[in-house]
Amino acid sequence: MVLRNVFFALVCLSCVGTAIAAEAKKPADPLAARANDARGGIDDVVQFDAPQIYQSLPPNKSLLTSPRFCVVDDFNGKEWKSRLNSYWRLENAKAGEVTMELAKEDARGLRPGHSLKMDFDMKDRQQFALYTSLERLDMSQARFLAIKCRLEPKAKTKFEGRIRVSLTDWTGRSVTRDITDACVDAGQWKDAVLPVEFFKGLDFDQLSRIAFTAIGRGKRSRASLWLDEIAFFGNNKVGFESVLDNLKGFPRVVKDYEGKKQLLATRNDDKFLDLIGRSTWRFFNEAADKNSNLVLDHVKVGDSPMAGVYTSPTNIAMDLMGTVAALELGYIKKPEAEKRVGEILDVLQKLKRWNGFFYNFYETNKLSVSREFVSSVDNAWLAAAMIVARQAFPGHVARESGKILDEMNFGEFLDPDTSHIAIGYDMKRKGLTPYHYGMLVTEARTMSFIGIGKGDLPEDHWWYLFRTAPEAWVWQTQKPVGTWEAREGVGYFQGHYVVDSKKIVPSWGGSLFEFLMPTLVIPEGRLAPQSFKPNNRIATEIHRDYALEEKGYPVWGISPAALASGRKWIYGEYGIRKLGAKGYPDKSVIAPYVSFLALETLPSDAVKNLRKMLQEYDVYGEYGFYDSINLRNGQVTYQYLALDQGMSLLAIANYLRKGAIQNYFMKDPIAQKAKKVLEGEKFF
């Protein structure tokens, strides 16, 4: 599947803290919810003097419970890992004969609680440093760096050395400040509270490291140093607010009751979808970096709001094609759309690449690579966007899109032993992944289609893809049936499953996303009347009937989605196992975006399903439908993902404008050359 993030680069959980959820109490008047703040109820600014910082919390409360603190470490976690999930390391430890331990003593008296204790013995001018990564932390709205510390000279000695703290930003610039006098006191914890102005010259939008350095002076410097409760401090939700100042916009409310009411009163299905499309388009206009114009991976509203300040090739593809969709739907004018696409293409030209391909994650503010992995399928969706863009906008945009497209050669990912495409290229192992996209019915078939159309992949690659997993793979959900066929000199098994008395060529995981995502650009209903057209429809019918009839769910649409998990969130792969060779689990998670994809196969049922979701759940906000509903507890994940928002918007444009995105894509010579692989194939 399209590779999703397994981390968040934005606001670490230690920086979020808890807050009163704006959605916790439903107002007596539903329309009063317009006042609900999607940022979780931002408090009024409260002024704090430096000595009061730790007193802002009761002594028995962890700093992690307060959104005013972004905790670097309280040393109550496991091993030597900070709260930012980075290890503490010693530099030049031998010089000071340094020993370290997690002492069973907490600076604020928490039980159980720990602190870091270091014993050292240094000669004149010797020094050592303790440091950890800040993981590109954005603390632009912080007011203080606060540290609980205690420095005790050894018995009958006087400490003449110095203790210093330094911060380093993404450019490598460091600023150091002395905290010796703030920490010296035998037997007493002290507060070293430094206003961020003391670190003038640093870019607090992206901090990379914090270090504590001990320097020996005089004949000997022998002491014990305790550290605890290292944190940045600011006004409410300091971590989130630090990220927010880089964004074009953010939702104002958690639940859009007024928008929901308008939708439920709209009887005309086309108008209903158009209203949703307008809200969905707002995500791409606002959830983007105000300088780079790159769309964010996700935003989460309400309690513990988040903004994923990184992006991927697929996210950018959804933004580009979403702009074309907005143009076709009349949400923006052509000059504005063309300018918008051109600006994004200009940024793409600046990004670091591997052999013409884009890395899987980039930071939206500094444009640096977040993960040195190159995903083949994510680049394929960006290639699809280049095709759509160059057909929608002749001239400069077409030329720039063409340049990017020409520099992608999908043959780089082809495994000659299997004729399958590798999932990607891993810079750490300096090679292709050992795993491949081997099944035909997945979203990755778009990559095969484009690669063949470009001439990067041989046409016979299509026939090497598995219609069903090989019969010898006894772990698959059922034994396939079918016949052996031959095309382009390749013998392949035209197999299928029988699910609920219906023949179907399965996907890998059994999610509807795998069956239908390619239809955003490829009109399979028109080009593949004996293969993908019936297969996609049958898959949709089985998904609908499985949920509504077999499981008794009120709504349907099982596919990968974000799922709330306390203050965290997880991205899960969900499906109907019997529809997949491997089969993802059904955990009663419904993804609204799936209903938009189903406009291609069962439009009336899809709209009916969306209306039912609106009636039953608080699933609608300023940017349209939220990402998922957990039917086990009725909990909505108040989050928007660029990928899922994009799929929804493109599907609406295709439905309301008679295949607008598909038409641009198929107009291109690449698609015209590739379409013959769909012609004449018969699944059953």
C-alpha positions as CSV (number, residue, x, y, z in Angstrom):
1,M,0.0,0.0,0.0
2,V,1.0,3.7,-0.1
3,L,3.6,4.0,2.6
4,R,2.3,5.8,5.6
5,N,4.2,7.5,8.3
6,V,5.3,5.6,11.4
7,F,6.3,8.7,13.3
8,F,5.3,12.2,13.9
9,A,7.7,15.0,13.2
10,L,5.6,17.7,14.6
11,V,4.7,17.9,18.2
12,C,6.1,15.1,20.4
13,L,3.6,13.8,22.9
14,S,5.7,15.2,25.8
15,C,5.0,18.6,24.3
16,V,1.2,18.2,24.0
17,G,0.1,17.5,27.5
18,T,-3.6,17.1,28.4
19,A,-6.3,19.7,27.9
20,I,-10.1,19.9,28.2
21,A,-11.4,18.5,24.9
22,A,-13.5,21.0,23.0
23,E,-15.7,18.1,22.1
24,A,-16.1,16.7,25.6
25,K,-19.4,18.4,26.3
26,K,-21.9,18.9,23.6
27,P,-23.6,22.3,23.9
28,A,-27.3,22.4,24.6
29,D,-27.7,24.3,21.4
30,P,-25.8,22.3,18.6
31,L,-25.1,25.5,16.7
32,A,-23.3,26.9,19.7
33,A,-20.6,24.3,18.9
34,R,-19.3,26.9,16.3
35,A,-17.5,28.4,19.2
36,N,-15.7,25.1,20.0
37,D,-12.0,25.6,19.3
38,A,-10.4,22.9,17.2
39,R,-7.1,23.7,19.0
40,G,-8.5,22.2,22.2
41,G,-9.6,25.4,24.0
42,I,-6.6,27.6,24.0
43,D,-6.3,29.4,27.4
44,D,-5.7,33.1,27.8
45,V,-2.1,34.1,27.9
46,V,-0.8,33.9,31.5
47,Q,2.4,35.7,32.4
48,F,4.9,33.7,34.5
49,D,8.1,34.8,36.2
50,A,11.0,32.4,35.9
51,P,10.8,31.2,39.5
52,Q,7.1,30.3,39.2
53,I,7.5,27.9,36.3
54,Y,7.6,24.6,38.2
55,Q,5.0,26.0,40.7
56,S,2.4,26.2,37.8
57,L,1.7,22.5,38.6
58,P,0.9,20.8,41.9
59,P,3.9,19.0,43.2
60,N,2.4,15.6,42.7
61,K,1.7,16.2,39.0
62,S,4.1,15.2,36.2
63,L,5.1,17.9,33.8
64,L,3.8,15.6,31.1
65,T,0.3,16.5,32.2
66,S,0.7,20.1,31.4
67,P,0.4,21.5,27.9
68,R,2.6,24.4,29.0
69,F,5.6,22.1,29.1
70,C,7.4,20.3,26.3
71,V,9.4,17.8,28.3
72,V,12.8,16.8,27.0
73,D,13.3,14.3,29.8
74,D,12.1,13.7,33.3
75,F,14.2,10.5,33.6
76,N,11.2,8.4,34.5
77,G,11.2,6.5,31.3
78,K,13.0,3.4,30.2
79,E,16.8,3.0,29.8
80,W,18.6,6.2,28.7
81,K,15.9,7.4,26.3
82,S,14.6,10.9,26.4
83,R,10.9,11.8,26.2
84,L,11.7,12.7,22.6
85,N,12.7,9.1,22.0
86,S,16.4,9.8,21.6
87,Y,19.3,8.3,23.6
88,W,21.5,10.3,26.0
89,R,25.2,9.9,25.1
90,L,28.4,10.9,26.8
91,E,31.2,12.6,24.9
92,N,34.8,12.4,26.2
93,A,33.7,10.5,29.3
94,K,37.2,9.2,30.1
95,A,38.6,12.7,30.6
96,G,36.4,13.2,33.7
97,E,36.2,9.6,35.0
98,V,32.4,10.0,34.6
99,T,29.9,7.6,36.0
100,M,26.1,7.8,35.4
101,E,23.1,6.4,37.1
102,L,19.4,6.8,37.3
103,A,19.0,7.9,40.9
104,K,15.8,7.0,42.8
105,E,15.2,10.6,43.7
106,D,12.9,12.9,41.9
107,A,13.5,16.7,41.8
108,R,9.8,17.4,42.4
109,G,9.2,14.5,44.8
110,L,7.1,12.3,42.4
111,R,6.7,8.7,43.3
112,P,8.1,6.6,41.8
113,G,10.4,9.1,40.2
114,H,14.0,9.3,39.1
115,S,16.7,11.7,38.2
116,L,20.0,11.5,36.4
117,K,23.1,11.6,38.6
118,M,26.7,12.0,37.3
119,D,29.8,11.7,39.4
120,F,33.1,13.1,37.9
121,D,36.6,13.9,38.7
122,M,38.4,16.3,36.3
123,K,41.7,18.0,36.1
124,D,42.2,21.6,34.9
125,R,40.7,22.2,31.4
126,Q,39.4,18.7,31.0
127,Q,35.8,18.5,30.0
128,F,33.0,16.1,29.0
129,A,29.5,16.5,27.6
130,L,26.2,14.8,28.0
131,Y,23.9,15.3,25.0
132,T,20.8,14.1,23.2
133,S,19.0,14.8,20.0
134,L,16.0,17.2,20.1
135,E,14.7,15.5,16.9
136,R,14.1,18.8,15.0
137,L,11.9,20.1,17.7
138,D,9.9,23.3,17.0
139,M,9.9,25.5,20.1
140,S,9.4,28.9,18.4
141,Q,6.6,29.7,21.0
142,A,8.5,28.7,24.1
143,R,9.5,31.3,26.7
144,F,12.0,29.4,28.9
145,L,14.3,26.4,29.0
146,A,13.8,25.0,32.5
147,I,16.1,22.5,34.3
148,K,16.0,21.1,37.7
149,C,19.6,20.6,38.9
150,R,21.8,20.0,41.9
151,L,25.6,20.4,42.0
152,E,27.4,19.1,45.0
153,P,31.2,19.3,45.4
154,K,32.8,16.2,46.9
155,A,33.6,16.4,50.6
156,K,36.3,18.8,51.7
157,T,36.7,20.2,48.1
158,K,35.6,23.4,46.4
159,F,34.2,23.2,42.9
160,E,35.9,25.6,40.6
161,G,34.7,24.1,37.4
162,R,31.8,25.2,35.3
163,I,28.5,23.5,34.1
164,R,27.1,24.8,30.8
165,V,24.0,24.0,28.7
166,S,23.9,24.5,25.0
167,L,21.3,24.3,22.3
168,T,22.0,23.6,18.6
169,D,19.6,24.3,15.7
170,W,19.2,22.6,12.3
171,T,21.9,24.8,10.7
172,G,24.5,23.6,13.2
173,R,24.7,26.9,15.1
174,S,25.0,26.5,18.9
175,V,24.6,28.9,21.8
176,T,25.9,28.1,25.2
177,R,24.9,29.4,28.6
178,D,26.5,28.8,32.1
179,I,24.2,27.4,34.8
180,T,26.8,26.6,37.4
181,D,25.7,29.2,40.0
182,A,22.1,28.3,39.5
183,C,22.8,24.6,40.4
184,V,25.3,24.8,43.2
185,D,23.8,23.9,46.6
186,A,24.6,20.9,48.7
187,G,21.6,18.8,49.3
188,Q,19.0,21.1,47.6
189,W,17.4,21.0,44.1
190,K,17.7,24.3,42.3
191,D,15.9,25.7,39.2
192,A,18.0,26.8,36.3
193,V,15.4,28.8,34.2
194,L,16.8,30.5,31.1
195,P,14.6,32.8,28.9
196,V,14.9,31.7,25.3
197,E,16.3,35.2,24.5
198,F,19.5,34.0,26.1
199,F,19.9,31.8,23.0
200,K,19.6,34.6,20.6
201,G,20.5,33.7,17.0
202,L,19.2,30.2,17.1
203,D,16.3,29.1,14.8
204,F,13.8,27.7,17.3
205,D,11.7,26.4,14.4
206,Q,14.0,23.4,14.4
207,L,16.3,22.5,17.3
208,S,18.6,19.6,16.8
209,R,20.5,19.0,20.1
210,I,20.8,19.9,23.8
211,A,24.1,19.3,25.6
212,F,25.4,19.7,29.2
213,T,29.1,20.3,29.4
214,A,31.2,20.1,32.6
215,I,34.6,21.9,32.5
216,G,37.4,21.3,35.0
217,R,39.2,24.3,36.5
218,G,42.0,24.5,39.0
219,K,43.8,21.5,40.4
220,R,40.7,19.2,40.5
221,S,37.0,19.5,39.9
222,R,35.3,16.7,41.8
223,A,31.5,16.8,42.2
224,S,28.1,15.1,41.7
225,L,25.6,16.6,39.2
226,W,22.0,15.8,39.2
227,L,19.6,16.7,36.4
228,D,15.8,16.3,36.2
229,E,12.7,17.8,34.6
230,I,14.4,19.3,31.6
231,A,11.7,21.1,29.6
232,F,10.7,24.0,27.5
233,F,7.9,26.2,28.9
234,G,5.4,28.5,27.3
235,N,1.8,29.3,27.2
236,N,-0.9,26.7,26.7
237,K,0.0,23.9,24.1
238,V,3.5,25.3,23.6
239,G,4.4,22.4,21.3
240,F,1.4,22.7,19.1
241,E,1.4,26.5,19.0
242,S,5.1,26.5,18.0
243,V,4.2,24.4,14.9
244,L,1.1,26.4,14.2
245,D,2.9,29.6,13.5
246,N,4.4,28.1,10.3
247,L,1.0,27.1,8.8
248,K,-1.3,28.9,6.5
249,G,-4.3,27.9,8.6
250,F,-5.9,25.5,11.0
251,P,-9.6,24.5,11.6
252,R,-11.5,26.7,13.9
253,V,-14.0,24.2,15.2
254,V,-14.0,20.5,16.1
255,K,-17.4,19.6,14.8
256,D,-19.1,21.7,12.1
257,Y,-22.7,21.2,13.2
258,E,-23.9,24.0,10.9
259,G,-22.2,22.3,7.9
260,K,-23.7,19.0,8.9
261,K,-27.1,20.4,9.3
262,Q,-26.9,22.0,5.8
263,L,-25.8,18.7,4.3
264,L,-28.6,16.7,5.9
265,A,-31.1,19.2,4.5
266,T,-29.6,19.0,1.0
267,R,-31.7,16.4,-0.9
268,N,-29.9,16.7,-4.2
269,D,-27.0,14.3,-4.3
270,D,-24.9,16.4,-6.6
271,K,-25.3,19.5,-4.4
272,F,-24.6,17.3,-1.4
273,L,-21.3,16.1,-2.8
274,D,-20.4,19.6,-4.0
275,L,-20.8,21.0,-0.5
276,I,-18.5,18.3,0.8
277,G,-16.0,19.0,-1.9
278,R,-15.8,22.7,-1.0
279,S,-15.0,21.8,2.6
280,T,-12.5,19.2,1.6
281,W,-10.7,21.6,-0.7
282,R,-10.2,24.0,2.2
283,F,-7.8,21.4,3.7
284,F,-5.3,21.9,0.9
285,N,-5.7,25.7,1.0
286,E,-4.9,25.9,4.7
287,A,-3.1,22.8,5.9
288,A,0.2,23.8,4.3
289,D,3.4,25.5,5.2
290,K,3.0,29.2,4.5
291,N,6.5,29.5,3.0
292,S,7.1,26.3,1.1
293,N,3.4,25.8,0.1
294,L,3.8,22.0,0.7
295,V,0.7,20.3,2.2
296,L,1.0,18.8,5.6
297,D,0.7,15.0,6.1
298,H,-2.1,15.5,8.6
299,V,-3.8,17.7,11.1
300,K,-5.7,16.6,14.3
301,V,-8.1,18.8,16.1
302,G,-9.6,18.9,19.6
303,D,-7.9,17.5,22.6
304,S,-4.1,17.3,21.9
305,P,-4.2,19.0,18.5
306,M,-1.4,18.0,16.1
307,A,-0.1,19.1,12.7
308,G,2.2,16.7,10.9
309,V,4.8,19.1,9.5
310,Y,6.1,16.7,7.0
311,T,4.9,15.5,3.6
312,S,5.3,12.7,1.1
313,P,5.2,12.3,-2.7
314,T,1.6,11.0,-2.5
315,N,0.5,13.9,-0.4
316,I,2.0,16.3,-2.9
317,A,0.3,14.4,-5.7
318,M,-3.1,14.7,-4.0
319,D,-2.5,18.4,-3.6
320,L,-1.6,18.9,-7.3
321,M,-4.5,16.8,-8.6
322,G,-6.7,18.3,-6.0
323,T,-6.0,21.7,-7.5
324,V,-7.1,20.4,-10.9
325,A,-10.2,18.9,-9.2
326,A,-11.0,22.3,-7.6
327,L,-10.6,24.0,-10.9
328,E,-13.0,21.6,-12.6
329,L,-15.5,21.9,-9.7
330,G,-15.4,25.7,-9.9
331,Y,-13.8,26.3,-6.5
332,I,-11.0,28.3,-8.0
333,K,-10.2,30.1,-11.3
334,K,-7.7,28.8,-13.8
335,P,-5.0,31.5,-13.3
336,E,-5.0,30.8,-9.5
337,A,-4.9,27.0,-10.1
338,E,-2.0,27.3,-12.6
339,K,-0.1,29.6,-10.3
340,R,-0.6,27.3,-7.3
341,V,0.6,24.2,-9.2
342,G,3.6,26.1,-10.6
343,E,4.7,27.2,-7.1
344,I,4.6,23.6,-5.9
345,L,6.6,22.4,-8.9
346,D,9.2,25.0,-8.2
347,V,9.6,23.7,-4.7
348,L,9.8,20.1,-6.0
349,Q,12.7,21.1,-8.1
350,K,14.6,22.1,-5.0
351,L,14.1,18.9,-3.1
352,K,16.8,16.3,-2.7
353,R,16.2,13.2,-4.9
354,W,17.6,9.8,-5.6
355,N,18.0,9.1,-9.3
356,G,15.1,11.5,-10.1
357,F,12.8,10.0,-7.5
358,F,11.6,11.7,-4.3
359,Y,12.3,10.5,-0.8
360,N,9.3,9.4,1.2
361,F,9.2,12.2,3.8
362,Y,10.3,15.8,3.7
363,E,9.9,18.4,6.3
364,T,7.6,21.1,5.1
365,N,9.4,24.0,6.7
366,K,13.1,23.3,6.0
367,L,12.6,20.9,3.1
368,S,15.1,18.4,4.4
369,V,14.7,14.7,4.1
370,S,13.0,13.1,7.1
371,R,13.5,9.5,6.1
372,E,16.0,8.3,3.6
373,F,13.8,5.8,1.9
374,V,12.4,6.0,-1.6
375,S,9.0,4.5,-2.1
376,S,8.2,3.3,-5.6
377,V,4.4,3.5,-5.3
378,D,4.4,7.0,-3.7
379,N,6.5,8.2,-6.6
380,A,4.1,6.6,-9.0
381,W,1.3,8.7,-7.6
382,L,3.4,11.8,-8.0
383,A,4.1,10.7,-11.6
384,A,0.3,10.4,-12.1
385,A,0.0,14.0,-10.8
386,M,2.6,15.2,-13.3
387,I,0.6,13.6,-16.1
388,V,-2.6,15.2,-15.0
389,A,-0.9,18.6,-14.4
390,R,0.8,18.8,-17.8
391,Q,-2.5,18.0,-19.6
392,A,-4.5,20.5,-17.5
393,F,-2.0,23.4,-17.8
394,P,-0.1,23.7,-21.1
395,G,3.0,26.0,-21.1
396,H,5.3,26.4,-18.1
397,V,3.5,23.9,-15.9
398,A,3.5,21.3,-18.6
399,R,7.2,21.7,-19.3
400,E,8.1,21.5,-15.6
401,S,5.9,18.5,-15.0
402,G,7.4,16.8,-18.0
403,K,10.9,17.4,-16.7
404,I,10.1,15.8,-13.4
405,L,8.3,12.9,-15.1
406,D,11.2,12.3,-17.5
407,E,13.7,12.0,-14.7
408,M,11.7,9.1,-13.2
409,N,12.6,5.7,-14.6
410,F,10.5,3.0,-12.8
411,G,12.8,0.4,-14.3
412,E,15.1,1.3,-11.3
413,F,12.7,-0.6,-9.1
414,L,12.2,-3.7,-11.3
415,D,13.5,-7.0,-9.9
416,P,14.7,-9.0,-13.0
417,D,14.3,-12.3,-11.1
418,T,10.5,-11.9,-10.5
419,S,9.6,-9.1,-12.9
420,H,7.9,-7.4,-9.9
421,I,8.5,-3.9,-8.6
422,A,10.3,-3.5,-5.3
423,I,8.6,-1.5,-2.6
424,G,11.4,0.9,-2.6
425,Y,15.1,1.8,-2.3
426,D,16.6,1.9,1.2
427,M,19.5,4.3,1.5
428,K,20.7,2.6,4.7
429,R,21.0,-0.9,3.1
430,K,22.0,0.8,-0.2
431,G,19.7,-1.4,-2.2
432,L,16.1,-2.3,-3.1
433,T,13.9,-3.8,-0.5
434,P,13.5,-7.6,-0.6
435,Y,9.7,-7.1,-0.7
436,H,7.7,-6.4,-3.9
437,Y,4.3,-5.4,-5.2
438,G,3.4,-8.7,-6.7
439,M,-0.4,-8.6,-6.7
440,L,-2.3,-7.0,-9.6
441,V,-5.3,-5.9,-7.5
442,T,-3.6,-3.3,-5.3
443,E,-3.2,0.5,-5.6
444,A,0.3,-0.2,-7.0
445,R,-1.1,-1.3,-10.4
446,T,-1.2,2.4,-11.2
447,M,2.6,2.3,-11.0
448,S,2.8,-0.6,-13.4
449,F,0.4,1.2,-15.8
450,I,2.5,4.3,-15.8
451,G,5.8,2.5,-16.0
452,I,4.7,0.6,-19.1
453,G,3.3,3.7,-20.7
454,K,6.6,5.5,-20.2
455,G,8.6,2.7,-21.6
456,D,10.4,2.2,-18.2
457,L,8.9,-1.3,-17.8
458,P,8.4,-4.0,-20.4
459,E,4.8,-4.7,-21.3
460,D,5.1,-8.3,-20.1
461,H,5.6,-7.0,-16.5
462,W,1.8,-6.7,-16.3
463,W,1.3,-10.4,-17.0
464,Y,3.8,-11.4,-14.3
465,L,1.7,-9.8,-11.7
466,F,-0.4,-12.3,-9.6
467,R,-4.1,-12.4,-10.2
468,T,-4.2,-14.6,-7.1
469,A,-1.3,-15.7,-5.0
470,P,0.3,-18.9,-6.3
471,E,-1.5,-22.0,-5.3
472,A,1.6,-23.2,-3.5
473,W,1.2,-20.4,-1.0
474,V,-1.0,-22.4,1.3
475,W,-1.3,-19.6,3.8
476,Q,-3.6,-17.6,1.6
477,T,-7.2,-17.2,2.7
478,Q,-8.6,-19.7,0.2
479,K,-7.4,-22.0,-2.6
480,P,-7.7,-20.1,-5.9
481,V,-9.5,-21.5,-9.0
482,G,-9.0,-20.5,-12.6
483,T,-7.1,-21.3,-15.8
484,W,-3.7,-20.8,-17.2
485,E,-3.4,-18.1,-19.9
486,A,-0.7,-16.6,-22.0
487,R,0.0,-13.0,-23.1
488,E,3.1,-11.4,-24.5
489,G,4.8,-14.8,-24.2
490,V,4.1,-15.0,-20.5
491,G,2.2,-17.8,-18.9
492,Y,0.1,-16.7,-16.0
493,F,-2.7,-18.1,-13.8
494,Q,-5.9,-16.3,-14.3
495,G,-7.2,-17.2,-10.9
496,H,-10.0,-16.0,-8.7
497,Y,-11.6,-16.6,-5.3
498,V,-15.3,-17.3,-4.6
499,V,-16.5,-15.1,-1.9
500,D,-20.2,-15.1,-0.9
501,S,-21.0,-17.1,-4.0
502,K,-19.3,-14.4,-6.2
503,K,-16.2,-14.7,-8.2
504,I,-13.6,-12.1,-7.5
505,V,-9.9,-11.5,-8.1
506,P,-8.6,-10.6,-4.6
507,S,-6.4,-7.8,-3.3
508,W,-3.6,-8.3,-0.8
509,G,-5.4,-7.1,2.2
510,G,-9.0,-7.1,1.3
511,S,-9.4,-3.3,1.7
512,L,-11.7,-1.4,-0.7
513,F,-8.9,1.2,-1.0
514,E,-6.7,-1.4,-2.9
515,F,-9.5,-2.2,-5.3
516,L,-10.6,1.4,-6.1
517,M,-7.7,3.9,-5.6
518,P,-6.4,3.4,-9.2
519,T,-9.8,4.5,-10.6
520,L,-9.0,8.0,-9.5
521,V,-6.9,8.3,-12.7
522,I,-7.6,5.2,-14.7
523,P,-11.2,4.8,-16.0
524,E,-11.2,1.0,-15.5
525,G,-15.0,0.9,-15.8
526,R,-14.6,2.0,-19.4
527,L,-11.3,0.4,-20.4
528,A,-11.7,-3.0,-18.6
529,P,-15.3,-4.1,-19.0
530,Q,-14.5,-7.8,-18.5
531,S,-11.9,-7.5,-15.7
532,F,-11.6,-4.5,-13.4
533,K,-15.1,-3.1,-14.0
534,P,-17.0,-6.1,-12.6
535,N,-14.3,-6.9,-10.1
536,N,-14.4,-3.4,-8.5
537,R,-18.1,-3.4,-8.4
538,I,-18.3,-6.9,-6.8
539,A,-15.7,-5.9,-4.2
540,T,-17.8,-2.8,-3.3
541,E,-20.9,-4.9,-3.0
542,I,-19.2,-7.4,-0.8
543,H,-17.8,-4.6,1.4
544,R,-21.3,-3.1,1.7
545,D,-23.0,-6.4,2.5
546,Y,-20.3,-7.7,4.8
547,A,-20.7,-4.6,7.0
548,L,-24.4,-4.0,6.9
549,E,-25.7,-7.6,6.8
550,E,-23.0,-10.0,8.0
551,K,-21.7,-7.8,10.8
552,G,-24.7,-5.6,11.5
553,Y,-22.7,-2.3,11.3
554,P,-24.8,0.8,10.7
555,V,-22.3,2.0,7.9
556,W,-19.7,0.5,5.7
557,G,-16.2,1.2,4.2
558,I,-13.3,-0.7,5.7
559,S,-9.8,0.4,4.6
560,P,-6.6,1.7,6.1
561,A,-7.2,4.8,8.3
562,A,-6.0,6.8,11.2
563,L,-7.4,5.7,14.6
564,A,-7.4,7.7,17.8
565,S,-5.6,6.0,20.7
566,G,-5.7,8.2,23.8
567,R,-3.6,11.3,23.1
568,K,-1.8,9.4,20.3
569,W,-3.0,8.1,17.0
570,I,-2.1,5.1,14.9
571,Y,-2.4,4.3,11.3
572,G,-3.9,0.9,10.8
573,E,-4.4,-1.5,7.9
574,Y,-8.0,-2.7,8.0
575,G,-9.9,-4.9,5.5
576,I,-12.2,-7.9,5.0
577,R,-9.9,-10.9,5.3
578,K,-11.9,-13.1,2.8
579,L,-11.3,-10.5,0.1
580,G,-7.6,-10.6,0.4
581,A,-4.8,-13.1,-0.3
582,K,-3.3,-12.2,3.1
583,G,-6.2,-10.2,4.5
584,Y,-6.1,-7.3,6.8
585,P,-8.1,-7.5,10.1
586,D,-11.5,-6.0,10.5
587,K,-11.4,-4.0,13.8
588,S,-14.7,-2.3,13.3
589,V,-13.0,0.8,11.9
590,I,-14.9,2.7,9.1
591,A,-13.1,5.2,6.8
592,P,-15.4,7.7,5.2
593,Y,-13.1,8.4,2.3
594,V,-13.9,4.9,1.0
595,S,-17.5,5.9,0.2
596,F,-16.1,8.6,-2.1
597,L,-14.0,6.0,-3.9
598,A,-17.2,4.0,-4.2
599,L,-18.8,6.7,-6.3
600,E,-17.1,5.0,-9.2
601,T,-18.9,1.7,-8.6
602,L,-22.0,2.1,-6.5
603,P,-22.7,5.8,-6.4
604,S,-26.2,5.7,-4.9
605,D,-25.1,3.3,-2.1
606,A,-22.1,5.5,-1.5
607,V,-24.1,8.7,-1.0
608,K,-26.6,6.9,1.1
609,N,-23.8,5.6,3.3
610,L,-22.3,9.1,3.7
611,R,-25.7,10.5,4.7
612,K,-26.0,7.7,7.3
613,M,-22.6,8.6,8.8
614,L,-23.7,12.2,9.2
615,Q,-26.9,11.1,10.9
616,E,-25.2,8.7,13.3
617,Y,-21.9,10.3,14.2
618,D,-20.1,13.7,14.7
619,V,-18.0,12.9,11.7
620,Y,-18.0,16.3,9.9
621,G,-15.7,19.3,10.5
622,E,-14.5,22.4,8.6
623,Y,-12.4,20.3,6.2
624,G,-15.1,17.7,5.5
625,F,-15.4,14.2,6.8
626,Y,-12.9,13.1,9.5
627,D,-10.7,10.1,8.9
628,S,-12.4,7.3,10.7
629,I,-15.1,6.0,13.0
630,N,-14.5,3.3,15.6
631,L,-17.8,1.4,15.7
632,R,-16.9,-0.4,18.9
633,N,-17.2,2.8,20.9
634,G,-18.6,5.3,18.4
635,Q,-15.4,7.4,18.7
636,V,-14.5,9.6,15.7
637,T,-10.9,10.2,15.0
638,Y,-10.9,14.0,14.6
639,Q,-8.1,14.0,12.1
640,Y,-7.6,14.8,8.5
641,L,-5.0,13.0,6.3
642,A,-3.8,14.6,3.1
643,L,-3.9,11.3,1.3
644,D,-7.5,10.5,2.3
645,Q,-8.7,14.1,1.7
646,G,-7.2,14.0,-1.7
647,M,-8.8,10.7,-2.7
648,S,-12.2,12.1,-1.5
649,L,-11.8,15.3,-3.5
650,L,-10.6,13.6,-6.7
651,A,-13.4,11.1,-6.5
652,I,-16.0,13.9,-6.2
653,A,-14.6,15.7,-9.2
654,N,-14.7,12.5,-11.3
655,Y,-18.3,11.8,-10.3
656,L,-19.6,15.4,-10.7
657,R,-17.6,16.3,-13.8
658,K,-17.8,13.0,-15.8
659,G,-14.4,11.7,-15.1
660,A,-12.5,15.0,-15.2
661,I,-9.3,13.7,-13.6
662,Q,-9.4,10.5,-15.5
663,N,-9.9,12.3,-18.7
664,Y,-6.8,14.5,-18.2
665,F,-4.8,11.4,-17.3
666,M,-5.9,9.4,-20.3
667,K,-5.3,12.2,-22.7
668,D,-1.6,11.9,-22.1
669,P,0.5,9.7,-24.5
670,I,1.8,7.7,-21.5
671,A,-1.7,6.5,-20.7
672,Q,-2.6,6.0,-24.3
673,K,0.3,3.6,-24.8
674,A,-0.4,1.7,-21.6
675,K,-4.2,1.2,-22.0
676,K,-3.8,-1.8,-24.2
677,V,-2.8,-3.9,-21.1
678,L,-6.4,-3.5,-19.9
679,E,-8.0,-4.3,-23.2
680,G,-9.2,-7.8,-23.8
681,E,-8.4,-9.2,-20.4
682,K,-11.2,-11.3,-18.9
683,F,-11.0,-12.1,-15.2
684,F,-13.7,-14.8,-15.0
